[in-house]
Amino acid sequence: MKKINIRNYKGIEYIQLSSLSATQAGSLRLTLSERTLIKILVDDVILKDCVLYSAYEKWFVNYSEEVKIPAIPQPKPSFNKPVPVA
């Protein structure tokens, strides 16, 4: 899973929830406080679904760990059987 691009407006680094998949946006929204979900006025348009990038980045690390697929263990070679040589 890749991080989405950071946006910057007048020194405020943020992302928009609408830029994420529905699953990711829902998961991130569950971790947000009222102070982390912000509104930004850009060119007379209020962006209501903005999240501080620092909060997104912290969530991303945790979310990435949760969705990792565990590695399939490889069988160890047996010392009782001969190993074929190519």
MIDREN-108330 format. One record per atom (N, C-alpha, C): residue in three letters; x, y, z; chain; residue number from 1. Coordinates in pm, 1 decimal. Layout:
  aa       xx       yy       zz ch   i
 ALA        X        Y        Z  A NUM
...
***
This chain:
  aa       xx       yy       zz ch   i
 MET     85.1   -117.0      0.0  A   1
 MET      0.0      0.0      0.0  A   1
 MET     90.1    123.7      0.0  A   1
 LYS     58.8    217.7    -86.7  A   2
 LYS    137.5    339.7    -96.5  A   2
 LYS     69.7    452.5    -21.0  A   2
 LYS    152.9    541.9     30.5  A   3
 LYS     99.9    663.6     92.5  A   3
 LYS     48.8    755.1    -17.7  A   3
 ILE    -53.1    832.8     14.8  A   4
 ILE    -98.2    932.2    -82.9  A   4
 ILE     -9.7   1055.1    -69.3  A   4
 ASN    -10.6   1137.9   -171.0  A   5
 ASN     74.8   1256.0   -172.5  A   5
 ASN     28.4   1358.9    -71.0  A   5
 ILE    126.1   1420.3    -11.2  A   6
 ILE    100.4   1525.9     86.3  A   6
 ILE     54.6   1651.5     11.4  A   6
 ARG    -36.6   1724.7     71.6  A   7
 ARG    -78.4   1852.7     15.7  A   7
 ARG    -33.0   1960.5    113.5  A   7
 ASN     -7.0   2078.1     62.2  A   8
 ASN     41.3   2185.6    146.2  A   8
 ASN    -30.4   2313.9    107.2  A   8
 TYR    -89.5   2378.3    204.9  A   9
 TYR   -154.7   2507.2    180.0  A   9
 TYR   -114.5   2602.0    291.3  A   9
 LYS    -39.4   2705.7    254.0  A  10
 LYS      8.9   2806.5    348.7  A  10
 LYS     78.0   2743.3    469.0  A  10
 GLY    159.7   2642.8    441.4  A  11
 GLY    237.3   2579.2    547.1  A  11
 GLY    164.9   2468.1    621.6  A  11
 ILE     37.6   2444.3    590.5  A  12
 ILE    -37.6   2336.7    654.4  A  12
 ILE    -23.7   2212.0    567.9  A  12
 GLU     36.6   2108.8    623.3  A  13
 GLU     51.7   1983.2    550.7  A  13
 GLU    -66.7   1894.5    584.6  A  13
 TYR   -137.1   1847.4    480.3  A  14
 TYR   -259.7   1771.3    501.9  A  14
 TYR   -284.1   1673.7    387.9  A  14
 ILE   -381.2   1585.8    410.8  A  15
 ILE   -434.7   1499.8    305.6  A  15
 ILE   -586.2   1513.2    313.4  A  15
 GLN   -654.4   1470.1    208.2  A  16
 GLN   -800.8   1469.5    209.7  A  16
 GLN   -849.2   1325.7    219.7  A  16
 LEU   -946.0   1302.6    307.8  A  17
 LEU  -1001.9   1168.8    323.2  A  17
 LEU  -1057.3   1116.3    191.9  A  17
 SER  -1111.2   1205.8    110.6  A  18
 SER  -1169.3   1163.9    -17.5  A  18
 SER  -1063.2   1110.5   -114.1  A  18
 SER   -935.2   1131.0    -83.7  A  19
 SER   -827.6   1077.8   -167.2  A  19
 SER   -795.6    932.4   -134.0  A  19
 LEU   -848.2    883.1    -22.6  A  20
 LEU   -823.0    745.8     21.3  A  20
 LEU   -933.9    653.5    -27.1  A  20
 SER   -906.8    524.3    -22.7  A  21
 SER  -1013.4    427.9    -51.3  A  21
 SER  -1115.6    436.0     62.1  A  21
 ALA  -1235.1    387.9     38.2  A  22
 ALA  -1340.8    393.3    140.1  A  22
 ALA  -1298.8    317.9    266.6  A  22
 THR  -1231.5    205.2    250.8  A  23
 THR  -1186.8    126.2    365.5  A  23
 THR  -1084.5    202.8    447.9  A  23
 GLN   -987.1    261.8    379.8  A  24
 GLN   -883.5    337.2    449.9  A  24
 GLN   -940.7    461.9    515.4  A  24
 ALA  -1026.3    533.3    444.5  A  25
 ALA  -1086.1    655.1    499.6  A  25
 ALA  -1167.3    622.2    624.9  A  25
 GLY  -1242.6    512.6    620.7  A  26
 GLY  -1322.0    471.9    737.1  A  26
 GLY  -1234.0    436.4    855.2  A  26
 SER  -1126.0    363.6    828.6  A  27
 SER  -1034.0    325.5    935.0  A  27
 SER   -965.7    448.0    995.2  A  27
 LEU   -921.3    539.4    911.1  A  28
 LEU   -856.0    660.3    959.3  A  28
 LEU   -953.3    746.7   1039.0  A  28
 ARG  -1074.8    760.4    990.1  A  29
 ARG  -1174.9    843.3   1057.6  A  29
 ARG  -1200.8    794.9   1200.3  A  29
 LEU  -1192.5    663.5   1222.7  A  30
 LEU  -1214.3    608.3   1356.7  A  30
 LEU  -1107.1    652.0   1455.7  A  30
 THR   -989.4    685.5   1406.5  A  31
 THR   -878.7    723.0   1494.9  A  31
 THR   -866.2    873.2   1515.9  A  31
 LEU   -944.3    950.7   1444.1  A  32
 LEU   -928.3   1096.2   1447.4  A  32
 LEU  -1000.3   1161.2   1564.6  A  32
 SER   -941.6   1269.9   1611.7  A  33
 SER  -1009.7   1354.5   1709.2  A  33
 SER  -1064.6   1474.9   1632.5  A  33
 GLU  -1145.3   1553.3   1698.1  A  34
 GLU  -1201.8   1672.2   1632.1  A  34
 GLU  -1091.9   1769.0   1589.2  A  34
 ARG   -982.1   1772.2   1660.7  A  35
 ARG   -873.4   1864.4   1628.1  A  35
 ARG   -791.4   1818.4   1507.9  A  35
 THR   -795.9   1690.8   1478.8  A  36
 THR   -715.9   1637.4   1369.1  A  36
 THR   -789.0   1647.6   1235.8  A  36
 LEU   -919.8   1639.5   1237.6  A  37
 LEU  -1000.1   1657.4   1116.7  A  37
 LEU  -1023.4   1807.6   1101.4  A  37
 ILE   -969.4   1864.2    994.2  A  38
 ILE   -971.7   2009.9    980.1  A  38
 ILE  -1041.3   2052.7    851.4  A  38
 LYS  -1079.1   2179.8    848.7  A  39
 LYS  -1135.7   2241.6    728.7  A  39
 LYS  -1036.2   2345.4    680.5  A  39
 ILE  -1016.8   2350.8    549.9  A  40
 ILE   -923.4   2446.7    491.5  A  40
 ILE   -994.1   2521.8    379.7  A  40
 LEU   -982.6   2653.4    381.3  A  41
 LEU  -1042.0   2737.4    277.5  A  41
 LEU   -938.3   2759.8    168.8  A  41
 VAL   -963.7   2704.8     50.3  A  42
 VAL   -873.8   2717.6    -63.5  A  42
 VAL   -952.9   2775.8   -180.3  A  42
 ASP   -912.1   2892.5   -226.2  A  43
 ASP   -977.2   2957.6   -340.6  A  43
 ASP  -1128.9   2963.7   -322.6  A  43
 ASP  -1174.5   3012.0   -209.1  A  44
 ASP  -1317.0   3029.1   -175.9  A  44
 ASP  -1395.0   2898.1   -167.3  A  44
 VAL  -1324.9   2786.9   -156.8  A  45
 VAL  -1389.3   2656.1   -140.4  A  45
 VAL  -1342.4   2597.6     -7.4  A  45
 ILE  -1437.6   2553.1     74.8  A  46
 ILE  -1401.5   2492.8    202.7  A  46
 ILE  -1384.6   2342.1    183.0  A  46
 LEU  -1263.8   2294.9    209.4  A  47
 LEU  -1235.6   2152.0    205.4  A  47
 LEU  -1262.7   2098.1    345.7  A  47
 LYS  -1364.7   2014.3    358.4  A  48
 LYS  -1410.5   1971.5    490.7  A  48
 LYS  -1352.8   1838.7    536.9  A  48
 ASP  -1285.7   1769.2    450.2  A  49
 ASP  -1239.1   1634.9    486.6  A  49
 ASP  -1086.5   1626.8    494.0  A  49
 CYS  -1024.5   1728.6    549.0  A  50
 CYS   -879.1   1733.3    556.8  A  50
 CYS   -829.5   1677.3    689.6  A  50
 VAL   -715.0   1613.3    683.6  A  51
 VAL   -652.2   1554.2    801.3  A  51
 VAL   -507.5   1600.9    802.1  A  51
 LEU   -459.8   1642.9    918.0  A  52
 LEU   -319.8   1681.3    927.9  A  52
 LEU   -232.4   1564.7    883.4  A  52
 TYR   -130.9   1595.8    804.3  A  53
 TYR    -46.5   1490.9    749.3  A  53
 TYR     23.2   1411.3    859.1  A  53
 SER     60.9   1477.0    966.0  A  54
 SER    128.0   1406.3   1076.1  A  54
 SER     37.4   1297.9   1134.8  A  54
 ALA    -92.1   1326.0   1146.3  A  55
 ALA   -187.3   1226.4   1197.0  A  55
 ALA   -204.9   1113.6   1095.6  A  55
 TYR   -211.5   1148.8    966.5  A  56
 TYR   -223.6   1047.9    861.3  A  56
 TYR   -101.7    956.2    860.8  A  56
 GLU     16.9   1015.8    872.2  A  57
 GLU    139.6    937.6    868.0  A  57
 GLU    146.3    839.3    985.4  A  57
 LYS    108.3    883.4   1103.6  A  58
 LYS    106.8    796.0   1221.5  A  58
 LYS      7.1    682.0   1200.2  A  58
 TRP   -112.0    714.6   1150.3  A  59
 TRP   -213.2    612.5   1122.9  A  59
 TRP   -162.6    515.3   1017.5  A  59
 PHE    -98.3    568.0    912.4  A  60
 PHE    -52.6    484.9    801.3  A  60
 PHE     41.9    375.5    848.4  A  60
 VAL    134.1    410.7    935.4  A  61
 VAL    229.8    312.0    986.9  A  61
 VAL    154.8    200.6   1060.3  A  61
 ASN     61.7    237.3   1146.7  A  62
 ASN    -15.1    137.9   1221.5  A  62
 ASN   -104.9     55.8   1129.2  A  62
 TYR   -170.8    120.5   1035.5  A  63
 TYR   -260.9     52.0    942.7  A  63
 TYR   -183.1    -45.7    855.8  A  63
 SER    -65.5     -3.8    808.7  A  64
 SER     17.6    -90.7    725.0  A  64
 SER     57.1   -216.2    800.5  A  64
 GLU     87.7   -204.0    928.5  A  65
 GLU    123.8   -320.0   1009.6  A  65
 GLU      4.5   -413.9   1026.3  A  65
 GLU   -115.5   -358.7   1040.6  A  66
 GLU   -235.8   -440.0   1060.5  A  66
 GLU   -271.4   -521.3    936.9  A  66
 VAL   -250.9   -465.4    819.1  A  67
 VAL   -295.4   -532.7    696.8  A  67
 VAL   -187.1   -616.2    630.0  A  67
 LYS    -69.4   -622.3    688.7  A  68
 LYS     36.3   -705.4    629.9  A  68
 LYS     -5.5   -850.9    632.8  A  68
 ILE     21.9   -918.1    524.4  A  69
 ILE     -7.5  -1061.4    516.1  A  69
 ILE    113.8  -1134.3    572.7  A  69
 PRO     92.5  -1221.8    668.9  A  70
 PRO    207.4  -1290.9    726.3  A  70
 PRO    279.1  -1376.4    622.0  A  70
 ALA    408.8  -1381.2    635.4  A  71
 ALA    489.1  -1461.4    542.5  A  71
 ALA    460.2  -1609.2    563.7  A  71
 ILE    460.6  -1683.4    455.3  A  72
 ILE    439.5  -1828.0    463.6  A  72
 ILE    571.7  -1891.4    503.3  A  72
 PRO    573.0  -1963.8    614.7  A  73
 PRO    699.5  -2023.4    657.0  A  73
 PRO    749.0  -2126.6    556.3  A  73
 GLN    877.3  -2122.1    529.9  A  74
 GLN    938.7  -2216.3    437.2  A  74
 GLN    985.7  -2338.2    516.4  A  74
 PRO    966.2  -2457.8    460.9  A  75
 PRO   1011.3  -2576.7    533.6  A  75
 PRO   1163.4  -2576.5    546.6  A  75
 LYS   1209.1  -2619.6    662.0  A  76
 LYS   1352.6  -2628.2    685.7  A  76
 LYS   1404.4  -2758.6    625.6  A  76
 PRO   1525.6  -2756.2    573.0  A  77
 PRO   1578.8  -2879.6    515.4  A  77
 PRO   1598.3  -2985.2    624.3  A  77
 SER   1570.4  -3106.0    588.7  A  78
 SER   1586.7  -3217.9    681.1  A  78
 SER   1728.4  -3271.8    668.7  A  78
 PHE   1788.2  -3296.9    782.6  A  79
 PHE   1923.4  -3351.2    781.6  A  79
 PHE   1921.7  -3504.0    770.1  A  79
 ASN   1800.6  -3563.2    772.6  A  80
 ASN   1788.7  -3708.6    762.9  A  80
 ASN   1779.0  -3755.3    619.2  A  80
 LYS   1738.2  -3667.7    530.3  A  81
 LYS   1721.7  -3706.7    389.5  A  81
 LYS   1829.3  -3637.7    306.3  A  81
 PRO   1877.4  -3703.6    203.1  A  82
 PRO   1975.3  -3638.1    116.9  A  82
 PRO   1909.3  -3523.9     37.0  A  82
 VAL   1979.8  -3415.8     22.3  A  83
 VAL   1930.3  -3301.5    -53.5  A  83
 VAL   1978.4  -3315.9   -196.1  A  83
 PRO   1886.1  -3311.3   -297.0  A  84
 PRO   1929.8  -3325.1   -435.9  A  84
 PRO   2021.1  -3209.5   -476.7  A  84
 VAL   2125.2  -3242.7   -551.6  A  85
 VAL   2218.8  -3142.2   -598.7  A  85
 VAL   2198.0  -3125.1   -748.3  A  85
 ALA   2186.0  -3001.7   -789.6  A  86
 ALA   2160.9  -2975.7   -931.8  A  86
 ALA   2285.8  -2972.8  -1011.7  A  86
***
